[in-house]
């Protein structure tokens, strides 16, 4: 089950929404960017789990009212604030869809301050130092296609198709091998902090437990059987276990 959070809301003015620590989006009054998260994260947030504990999260009943509170809390927070929320993986919003009308920029230099929530270096992580510096120094309104080409935004879609495209992607991800997704995210987190050498060192500690999951056992068995029968591998229905 998924909760789809409007990370950047419908806005016609600067400052009503942002992500990446102060990198703002301006657009016509339509939702411009969606972030996708699993319901498990909402449960972890409700339980204040600094360390994810599947035994407490699995089967946890989140009331409609509690869900509404968490959605409102996330919708009102910028990315830098979300990164500090207990129970929420700081690498959420890995995949960003933007509408064609979206424009992005750092407005801070127009009032002689810096990106206090870390926007300049968060953008630098995705787009490189030179682009991050230029955008921070100029407050240029950068079109969504340029952001996609720079690696800050994953996909640019027509405004009217944004919700459908993001929902379809979310449903596809939700039906995948979520334990493997978690491992990929852990490797990316390790790489972001310590580089390739640190990720290489952590690889087997992160990857080997996957071979004990039901999803990996089913996947490997189906691959072997398909190879022996000289047939294409079937599409599997993963269980997230």
C-alpha positions, 0 to 999 in steps of 0.5 A: 500500500502506498501513500503518494505525498505532494512534495511540491504543491500547487503554487503560483508564488515563491516560497510556498513549497520546496525540496532539496533544502531550499530549491524551490519550484514555481508553476501554474496551479497544478501539482508539479512534483510527486514523491512516493513513499511506502506506508511502512515509513508512515508507520515507522514515523507514527511509532517514532522508530529511530531504527527500523523494526519490521516486527513493530511496523508489519501489521501496525494499524494506522488510522485514517486520522493518523495517516492524515496527520502524517501526510499534512506533516510531510506536505508542510516540511521541506526536504531538509526537515524531512531528512531529520524526521524520526522513522523516515528514511533520509533518502526518500524522494529518490525519484522525482517527477516534474510537470512540464510547467515546473520551474526551479530556482534558489531565490535566497540571493535576491535578499542577500542570504544563502540557501540555509537548508542546504539547497546548494550542496544538495543540488551539487550532489545531483547536478554538479558543483558548477551548475549548483553555483550558477543557479544559487548565484543567479536565482535563475528559474530553471525549466523542468527539462533542464533539471532532468538533463542535469539529473535533479529531476528523473522525469518530465511529463505533461501537467495533466498526466503527472498524477497518473504517471507518478501513480503508475510508477508507484504501483509498479515499485510497490509490487517489486522486490522491496527488500532488494530496493532497501538494499539498493538504498542502503548502498546508495546511502553508504556511497553518498557518505563514503564513496565507492570504496565504502560501498564496496566494503559494505556490499556483502553485508548488505547484499547477502541477507537478501539470499534468505528472503522468500523473494530472492529464493523464488527469483533464483529458482525461477531463473534456474528452471527457465534456463534449464527449460530454455524459456524466458524467465517468468514475471514474478509476483514479489511478496516483500519478504 
